[in-house]
Amino acid sequence: MKYYQNKKHKDATPFDVLTDAPITDDYIIPYGKYKGSKIGDVPKDYLLYIYKQGLNDNAICSYINNMQRPKHLEGKQIINKMAIIANSNGGGKDFQPVEAGTYTARCYSMIHIGTVTEEYNGEKKEANKVRLTFELPTEMKVFKEENGEQPQVIGKDFTLSMHEKAGLRKFLSSWRGKAFTDDEAKAFDITKLLGVACTLGITHKVSKTGKTYAEISSVSTLMKGMAIADQINPSFEFSVAEFDQAKFDALPQFIRDKVITSREYLAMQGTPKPEAINAESLAPQDEDMPF
């Protein structure tokens, strides 16, 4: 697979809405795109999408709640607000971000999110997005006892563009240690990044809600003579344009939430274009470099 250059998202979880009259799969949708259809026949991702857009229908919200719950909780009322967080860093309420510092790292995941509309400083802009994720082999932690130690990981989203002013082009130029020529930039296959080592600078920032998070602030080639451990996580590649359900199901929830709002995904589902997502709420030596 080659990538060549030529609602607002609510913070509510599926457990936040509580009703006294849950519905079943035979419930008939009374309005909208699937009016007249049984709710059990409506695509799950579409239901999650309209839920996150702020659906004001307690009966359907209750159904989506139960759809998201483990089997042993179906039909039961959840009184306390619960958050189900699934992400590649281990997630959960005790999650700690990667410490700020400089690390050896290796790119192991490339996810083509698709074309989404983001809102920043009141302006809406459509952009084709891709996410690169890196493992940090010196930072091993036990996230689940059954898996033993695993490397901490960190990712960064980019607009899929190699324009001279694009963030992706600047990032890759810094990574390989030299600028791209215009000819190189016109047909650069970003899947070449999988398995490639680098040095990452990581800093901490605080969100508007007061949460501290880690962010990739810089990238460079490995220093001459510096060694890095062999790749630990298997390479992973997903593209919404070449949709694979099994790979989609393996994505962290926050990435799936982005993918299902993309123009490409919605076109497959025959779903209307969503509102903008608020963007304010996220080596070898030169001669051996594959790019």
N, C-alpha and C positions, 0 to 999 in steps of 0.2 A: 504494500500500500504506500502510495507516494502523495505528498501534499506539496503542490507546486504554487509558487507565487505568481502569477500572470492572472396586574395583580400585584402587583407588587408582591414580593416574596414575604409571606407572613412568618413570624417566629413561632406561631402556635404549633403544638404537636398534635398528633391524632388522638391523644387522650384528653385534650383540654375541653372538649365539648361533651356535655352530659345531658341525656334526655331520658324520659320515662317510658317512651314508646318506641323501642327499636323495630326496624322493619326487616323484611326477609328478602331473599334473592328474587322473589316474584313481584316485588313492589314495582309498579309502573311509573316510570319517570313522567311527571306532568308537564314538563316544559323543556326548552333548550334543544340542543343538537340531537339528543336521544329521546325526545318526547315520544311516548307510546311504547318504549322498549322496557323490558325487565331490567332492573338495576343490576342483576347478576350477570347480564349479558354485556354490560357496558365495560369497556377496557379499564382495567384497574388504574393505569397511569393517568387516564383522563379524569377519573374521580379524584385522584390525589391532586391533580393540577387545579381543578375547580375548588377543591378544599383550601388549597394554599392561596387562592385568589380571594378568600374571605367569604365563602359560600354561606348565605344566611338562610339555611334550611335545617332545622334541628334534626328532623327525621333522617335526612340523607347524611348529615354529619355523624349522627349516631351509627349509621350503617358503616361508614368509612372507619370510625373508631374501632368497631368490632372486627372489620376486615384487617386492620393492622395489628390487632392484639394476638398474643399467643393463644393457641386453641383452648388451654385450660382457663383463660379469662374471658372467652367469648360470652356475651350476654350479661356479664357482670358489670355493675357500676363501679367506676373508678372515681373516688371522691377527691383524692389529692392529685394535683397536677403532676404528671410524669413526663419525662423527656427520654426519648429513645434516640441516642446519638450513635451512629455507625460511621466511623471514619478510619482511614488507614493508619492513624496514629494511636489507635487503641481506644480513644474517646472516653466518654463517661464523665461523671461529675468530678472525679479525682485527676482528670487528665492534666498533665503539666507540659507546657510547650518546650521545645528543644531550647537548651540554654543558649544565650547569646554567645557568639564566638566565631572562630574560623575552623572549618572542618574539611577533611577529605571526604569526597562524596562520589556517588555514581548514579547516573540516570538509569532508572529501570522501568519507568512507566510513561507512556505517551497517550493522552486521551484527547481525542478531537470532540469537543463539547458541541460544536455547531454554531450557527448564527443566532445570537441572542440580542435582545434589546436591553441595554443598561441605562440607568438614570444616574447621573452624577452632577451635583450642584444644580439640580433643576433641569438639566439638559438630557434628552434621550438620544441615544446613539446605538446603531446596529453594528455588531462586530462579530466576525467569525473567530471563535475562541478555541484555544488548545491549552492543555495543562501538562506540564512536565513535572515529574516527581522523582526525588533523589533519595537514596538510602545513605545513611551515615554509619559506616561499618565500625567506627570506634565507639559509637553510642548504642550499646546493646542493653535491652531491657526485657523483662518478662511481662508481656501484656496478658497472656493467658498461660496458665500452668502447663496445659497440654502441648503448647507449642514451644516451650522453652524460651531461650533468649532470642530476640529478633532485633534488627537495627531500627532505630528511630528513623522516621522519614519526614520529608518536607517537600511541598510542591508550590508551584507558581503558575498562574494563568497568564497567557499572552494572547494578543490579537494575532491571528495567523496571517502575518504580513511581513514581507522582507523589504518594504519600502525603506529608503535611507533613514527616515526618521522613526521607524517602527521600533518599539521596545524589544521585540524578539530579535531583530537584526543586531541591535546594540548589545544585547545579552550574549548572543552567539559570537559576536566579534570579540568581546571580552573573554569569553570562554576559550576560544582557540588562539587568542593572542594576536590576531591581525584582522584588519578590516576585510569585508567582502567586496569583491569587484561587482559591478552591476551585472555582469554576465553570470557570476556565481549565484547572485541573489535571485536571478530570474527563475532558476530551476533547482532549488535546494530541497532535497529530500530530508525532512526532519526526523524520519525514522532512523537515520544514521546516528542519532544521539543515543539510542538505547545501548546501554552497556559501556558508555564512555565516562571516564573519570574526570574529576575537576576538583577545584577548591571553592567552597562556598563560604561567604560571609553571612552570618545570621544575626539579625538584630531583633529587639523586642519593641512592640508598640502596644498602646492601650486603646481599645475600641471605645466608642461613645457610651457603651454600656458598662465600661470599667473592666472589661476582660483583657488580660494580657495575652498576646499572641506573638508567635515567631514569624519572621518574614525574611525571605532571601533578599539581601541588600546588595550582594556583589558575587561575581563568579570569575574564575581565572583558571588557567591551566595548572596542573600540578607543578610544584617546584622541581627543578632538575634533580634527578636522583631520588625523589620521594617515592616511596612504595605505598600501595593501597591494597587492602584485602580483596580477594576474589569476590565477584558479585554473589550476594546472598539471596535476595529475592529474585524470583524468575522474571524475565522481561515480560511486560504487559503492554498490549497495544489495543486500543478501541477507537472506532470511528463511527459517529452517528450516521455518516454517509454510507457505510457498509455495515449496517446494523447487525449485531450478534446478541441475541437475547441472553445467552449464558454469561457473556462478558459484561453486559449491562447489569445483570443481577449481581455481579461480583463487585461493582463499583460502590464506593462509599455513598451513603444516602445523600450527602450534601452535593455530590457531583451528579447523581441521578436527578436531583431536583433541578439542576441547571439544564441537563440534557433534555428533559421533557418539556422545557420552555423554548427549545431551539426551533428555528424555522424548519429545519430538516426533519426533526422528529414529528412536529405537528403536521407537516405535509403527509407523512406516512399514516398518521392517525385521522387525517381529514378534520383536524381541529382548528378553530379560529386562532389567529395570532394573539399571544398573551400581552399583558401590560408589561412595562419595563421593570426589570429587576433593579433594585437600588444598589448600586455598586459601592456605596459608602459603608453599608452594614457588613473584602478579602484581598594528572593525566599523562598520557604518553607525550613524547616530545612532538614538536610541530610536524615533523615529517611523518609521524605515525598517526596523526589525527585524521579521523574519517571525514572531516568536513572542514 
